[in-house]
Amino acid sequence: HPMPHTSAHDLRRGYLNALGVVGIWASFIVFSRMSGTSTLTAYDVIGLRYITALVVIVPLWLYYRTPLFEWRKLVLTLIGAIGFTLFAFNGFRHAPANHAAMLLQGAMPFSVAIITYFLSRELPSRQRLTGLALIAIGIGAMAFDSFHATSSTLLGDGLLVGAGLCWATYTVLLRRWHYKPMDATIAVTLLAAIIYLPVYLAFLPKNLAASPLSELVAYGIFQGILVAIIQMIFYTRAVYFLGATRFSMLASIVPVLASLGAVPILGEPLTVFIIIGLFFTCAGAWVGNRRERTLESK
């Protein structure tokens, strides 16, 4: 459905929420690179995420009384929570964090454009295509730098591409079905915990005993509260106010910010590729987020 004309106030709220998401994602990449590989399995990390999220989300659910068992919410949960986390966390095991940033957030405007086309046969406008072309140059420069410097497996990169497509589909459907942000966050998080945790506890490989308690608590708080809940609220609000396409263009700045953050935090060099990436992704996001001229003249 064509969205009603977005007011300046709504756009401002959308951009503030987008800023929160971008900040959390960039810090998540730097943290992942800092902590290296943990002894926890991918299934443990997802388990800790949903056990912690469950503790926080149940009181919210009791307060808001969000209806849970609707088919659309189940679809959003299976694609955006369970599908995404299974692909992404297994991908993190086989690929370095900077690859994850390129293939998840850097590629997001392209995967959103593809999914939008398949779901609603809608092509990007000329202005959005210009933005996508600029972002492609920026992400291409970063990817060239990163992929020839760090080795990855085809499996790792493939899983991350799968995660990116799950997340793009989730984003487009979230926008199309117009769920209120809090409603979507509570339902998706709670349903994911209800579906995933029994399967994890009964069947999936666990290595919790081998990890120090401090690590389990850190993962639980970071994944379960910051990423699964706070980031989800920011994210659903950003998509609600900005739309999938506008937001996805902003997301492409994440790998550049993570690489910039790695300079002072991890002592990595500031390369010419990072500067090219920063310039072109910011230019592309700016072009893609400008108001379409045709709207103004109507």
C-alpha positions in Angstrom: 0.0 0.0 0.0 1.3 3.5 -0.7 2.2 5.0 2.7 0.6 8.3 3.8 2.9 11.2 3.3 5.4 11.1 6.2 5.4 14.3 8.4 8.7 16.0 9.3 7.9 15.1 13.0 7.6 11.4 12.1 10.8 11.5 10.0 12.6 13.0 12.9 11.4 10.3 15.3 12.3 7.7 12.6 15.9 9.0 12.3 16.4 9.2 16.1 15.4 5.5 16.4 17.5 4.6 13.4 20.5 6.3 15.1 19.9 4.0 18.1 19.9 0.9 15.9 23.0 1.9 13.9 24.9 2.6 17.2 23.9 -0.8 18.7 24.8 -2.7 15.5 28.2 -1.0 15.1 29.1 -1.6 18.7 27.9 -5.2 18.4 30.4 -5.7 15.5 33.3 -4.2 17.5 32.4 -6.2 20.6 32.2 -9.4 18.5 35.7 -8.7 17.1 37.0 -7.9 20.6 35.7 -11.0 22.3 37.0 -13.3 19.5 35.5 -16.7 19.4 33.9 -17.9 22.6 33.5 -21.5 23.8 29.7 -21.1 23.5 28.0 -22.7 20.6 25.8 -20.5 18.3 22.8 -22.3 19.9 24.0 -21.3 23.4 24.2 -17.6 22.4 20.7 -17.7 20.9 19.5 -19.5 24.0 21.0 -16.9 26.4 19.4 -14.2 24.2 15.9 -15.6 24.5 16.1 -16.7 28.2 17.1 -13.2 29.2 14.6 -11.5 26.8 11.9 -13.7 28.2 12.4 -12.4 31.8 12.1 -8.8 30.5 9.4 -9.3 27.9 6.8 -11.2 30.0 6.0 -8.3 32.3 5.7 -6.0 29.2 3.4 -8.5 27.6 1.2 -8.7 30.8 1.0 -4.9 30.7 0.3 -4.4 27.0 -1.7 -7.7 26.5 -0.4 -8.0 22.9 -2.2 -10.8 21.0 0.5 -13.5 20.1 -0.9 -16.3 18.0 -1.7 -14.5 14.7 -0.3 -16.1 11.5 1.5 -12.9 10.5 3.3 -12.6 13.8 4.3 -16.2 13.5 5.7 -15.5 10.0 7.6 -12.5 11.3 9.0 -14.6 14.2 10.1 -17.5 12.1 11.8 -15.3 9.5 13.1 -12.3 11.5 13.9 -13.9 14.9 14.5 -17.6 14.5 15.7 -17.8 10.8 17.8 -14.7 11.2 19.6 -15.7 14.4 20.2 -19.3 13.3 21.8 -18.1 10.0 23.7 -15.2 11.6 25.1 -16.9 14.7 26.3 -19.9 12.7 27.7 -17.5 10.1 29.6 -15.7 12.8 31.4 -18.9 13.7 32.9 -19.2 10.2 33.4 -15.6 9.1 35.1 -12.6 10.7 32.9 -9.9 12.2 33.8 -7.3 9.5 32.5 -9.7 6.8 29.3 -10.0 8.8 28.9 -6.3 8.8 29.3 -6.0 5.0 27.0 -9.0 4.3 24.3 -8.1 6.8 24.1 -4.3 7.2 26.1 -3.2 4.2 24.1 -5.3 1.8 20.8 -4.5 3.4 19.6 -1.8 0.9 20.1 -4.2 -1.9 18.4 -7.2 -0.2 15.5 -4.9 0.8 15.2 -3.7 -2.9 15.2 -7.3 -4.1 12.6 -8.5 -1.6 10.4 -5.5 -2.2 10.4 -6.3 -5.9 9.5 -10.0 -5.3 6.8 -9.2 -2.8 5.2 -6.2 -4.5 6.8 -5.9 -8.0 8.0 -2.4 -7.0 11.2 -1.0 -8.5 13.3 1.7 -6.8 13.0 5.2 -8.2 15.8 6.8 -10.1 16.9 8.8 -7.0 17.0 5.5 -4.9 19.0 3.8 -7.6 21.5 6.6 -7.5 21.8 6.1 -3.7 22.2 2.4 -4.2 24.9 2.9 -6.7 26.9 5.2 -4.4 26.4 2.7 -1.5 27.6 -0.1 -3.8 30.9 1.8 -4.4 31.4 2.4 -0.7 30.6 -1.1 0.5 32.6 -2.5 -2.5 35.7 -0.6 -1.4 35.3 -1.8 2.2 34.6 -5.4 1.1 37.7 -5.4 -1.2 39.8 -4.3 1.7 38.3 -6.7 4.2 37.9 -9.8 2.0 41.4 -9.9 0.7 42.9 -9.1 4.2 40.9 -11.7 6.2 40.0 -15.2 5.2 36.5 -16.6 5.5 34.8 -19.7 4.4 32.2 -19.9 1.7 29.9 -21.5 4.3 30.3 -18.5 6.7 29.7 -15.9 4.0 26.7 -18.0 2.6 25.1 -18.2 6.0 25.5 -14.5 6.5 23.8 -13.8 3.1 21.0 -16.1 4.2 20.7 -14.1 7.4 20.6 -10.8 5.5 17.8 -12.0 3.2 15.8 -13.2 6.3 16.2 -9.8 7.9 15.3 -7.9 4.7 12.1 -10.0 4.3 11.3 -9.4 7.9 11.8 -5.6 7.4 9.6 -5.4 4.3 6.8 -7.5 5.9 7.0 -5.4 9.1 6.4 -2.3 7.1 3.7 -3.8 4.9 1.7 -5.2 7.8 1.7 -1.9 9.9 2.1 -3.4 13.3 2.6 -0.9 16.1 6.3 -1.0 17.1 5.8 -2.2 20.7 3.2 -4.8 19.6 5.6 -6.3 17.0 8.6 -6.3 19.4 6.7 -8.1 22.3 5.0 -10.6 20.0 8.1 -11.6 18.0 10.5 -11.8 21.0 8.0 -13.8 23.1 7.0 -16.2 20.3 10.7 -16.7 19.4 11.4 -17.7 23.1 8.4 -20.0 23.2 9.4 -21.8 19.9 13.2 -21.8 20.3 13.9 -22.5 24.0 12.2 -26.0 24.3 13.9 -27.2 21.1 17.3 -25.8 22.4 16.9 -27.4 25.8 15.8 -30.8 24.4 17.9 -31.3 21.3 20.5 -28.7 20.4 24.3 -28.9 21.3 25.2 -27.0 24.5 28.5 -25.9 26.0 27.3 -23.6 28.8 29.3 -25.4 31.5 32.6 -24.6 29.9 32.1 -20.9 30.0 32.6 -18.6 33.0 29.5 -17.2 34.6 30.6 -13.6 33.8 30.6 -14.4 30.1 27.1 -16.0 30.3 25.8 -12.9 32.1 27.5 -10.5 29.6 26.0 -12.4 26.6 22.6 -12.6 28.3 22.5 -8.9 29.0 24.0 -7.8 25.7 22.0 -10.2 23.5 18.8 -10.5 25.5 18.3 -6.9 26.6 20.3 -4.6 24.4 19.9 -6.5 21.0 16.7 -8.5 21.4 14.6 -5.9 23.1 16.0 -2.3 23.0 17.4 -2.7 19.5 14.1 -4.3 18.4 12.0 -1.4 19.7 14.3 1.1 18.0 14.3 -1.0 14.8 10.5 -1.5 14.6 10.0 2.3 15.3 12.6 3.3 12.7 10.9 1.1 10.0 7.5 2.2 11.1 8.3 5.9 10.6 10.9 5.8 7.8 9.9 2.7 5.8 12.0 -0.3 4.8 13.9 1.4 1.9 14.9 4.6 3.7 16.0 2.7 6.8 18.0 0.1 4.8 20.1 2.9 3.2 21.0 4.2 6.6 22.0 0.7 7.7 24.7 0.5 5.1 26.8 3.0 7.2 27.2 0.4 10.0 30.2 -1.5 8.6 32.0 1.8 8.0 31.3 3.0 11.6 32.4 -0.4 13.0 35.7 -0.1 11.0 36.1 3.5 12.3 35.4 2.3 15.9 38.0 -0.4 15.5 40.8 2.2 14.9 40.9 3.5 18.5 39.4 0.5 20.2 41.3 -2.4 18.5 44.2 -0.3 17.3 43.5 -1.1 13.6 44.8 1.2 10.8 42.6 3.8 9.2 42.9 2.8 5.6 42.0 4.7 2.4 39.3 2.1 1.8 37.5 3.0 5.1 37.6 6.7 4.0 36.2 5.8 0.6 33.6 3.6 2.2 32.6 6.4 4.6 32.3 9.0 1.9 30.2 6.9 -0.6 27.9 5.1 1.9 27.1 8.4 3.6 26.5 10.1 0.2 24.3 7.1 -0.9 22.3 7.1 2.3 21.8 10.9 2.0 20.6 10.7 -1.6 18.4 7.7 -0.9 16.8 9.5 2.1 16.1 12.8 0.4 12.4 13.5 -0.3 11.4 12.4 -3.7 10.9 15.5 -6.0 7.7 14.1 -7.4 6.2 14.1 -3.9 7.0 17.7 -3.3 5.3 18.9 -6.5 2.1 17.1 -5.8 
